[in-house]
């Protein structure tokens, strides 16, 4: 009886380890794929074309919580900054909370365009995503 229980626990433990390993490999592949797509580009003008970015500040419009300003920078080129005006879905509080936590934790974020104006921001090493609409962008780079 004890041997059967011990074998059962061992099987569950091995299955959990394999599941965790598969998740980590999946997340690593997502990050590697995003970096590989952008690796050959030379100093992209848009922050959405950077291999990765960090959110420095998240500011909501006082009268409309679905409009937010994101102050972002490219860690590999600290002088490369951008301000994004992003529209979120009405009542989307989860995306705003995610962006604020990414800002507070200085998380690495992988930006991607899903269409001409649609964007997706995904926190690296995670499946946390924010979807929105890029309304305007103001880029700056220090020489």
N, C-alpha and C positions, 0 to 999 in steps of 0.2 A: 504494500500500500504506500509506504513512504517512498519507495523507488519510483513508483508511478507518478506521484505528486512531484517529485524532484525532476523527473523527465519532462513533465508537463510545464513546470516553471522554466526549465531550460529552453524548451521549444518556444515559449512565449517571449523569453528574453532575446533569443536569436532572431525571432521575427521582428521584434521591436527595433533591434539594432539594424537589421536589413532595411526596414522602413525608413529609419532616420538617415541611413547612408544614401538611400535612393533620393530622399528629399534634398539632402545637401548636394548631391551630384546634379539634380535638376536645377537648383538655384544657381549653382556654379556655372552650368551651361547657359542659363539665361544671361548671366552677367558677361560671360565670355563672348557670347553671340553678339550682344549689344556693343561690346568694345571692338570686336572684329569688324563690324559694319562701319565703324567710324574711325578706325585706326589709320587709314591712308589719307584722310582728309587733312588739308592744311588750314589752320586757323579759321574754323567755321564762323560765319558772321552771326548766326542765330544760336542762342543758348540751347535750343532743341536739337542742334546738331553736335553739341559737345558730347564726348564719351561719358562724362559724368559731371554732376554739379552738386553744390551744397546750397541749401536755402539759408540765407542770412537773416531775412525778415519776412513776415507774413502780415499784411495790413488789409483789413476789410473796409469796404466802403461803408460810411456811417448809415446811409439810408438803404443800402442793398447788400445783404450778407453774401449774395451769390457772386459779387464782383470782388476780386482780391488782387492785390499787388504783391508780387513775389520778387524780392531782391535776392538774386542768385549769383554765385561766382564759381569759376572753374578752378578746383584745387591745384591742378597741374600748372596753371597760369594764373596766379593770384591777382594780377592786374586786369584780367578779363572778367568783367562783370556785366550783368544785364538786369533790367527790370521788366518783368512780364505782367501784363494785365490779363488776367484769366477769368473767364466766366464759368462758374460751376452751376449745376442744376439747382433750381429753386429748392430750398429746404435741405440741401446736402450738408449736414453738419459733420458727418464722419470725415469727409475729405478735408474740411477745414481743420478738424482736430488732428488728423494725420499730418498735415503740413506743419502745424504748430509743433507737434512732437518731433518731427524731423528737424525743424529749425532749432529747437532746444537741444537736441542730441547731436547736432552737426552731422546728420546722417548723409551718406553718399547716396545720391539719387540718379537713376538712369532715365534721361528724358527720351521721348520718342514721339514722332508725328504719326497719327493714325489716319489723317487726311490733310487737306490743305490748311484747315484751321483747327482741327481737333488734335489734342495732345494727350499723352499718357505719361505720368511720372511714376516710376516704380522704385521703391527703396531697395538698394542692393542687399543681397543675402536675405531677401524676404519676398513675399508675394503681395505685400501691401501696395496698392495702386490708387492713384488719383486720376480721374478722367476730367477733362475740361475743354474749353474752347479758348484758343489764343486770340485775344482781341487786339492787343498791341504789344510791341516789344521795343525797348530802348537799350541798345548795347553800348558798352564803353570799354576801351582797353587803354591801359596805361603803358606808355612806351618805355 
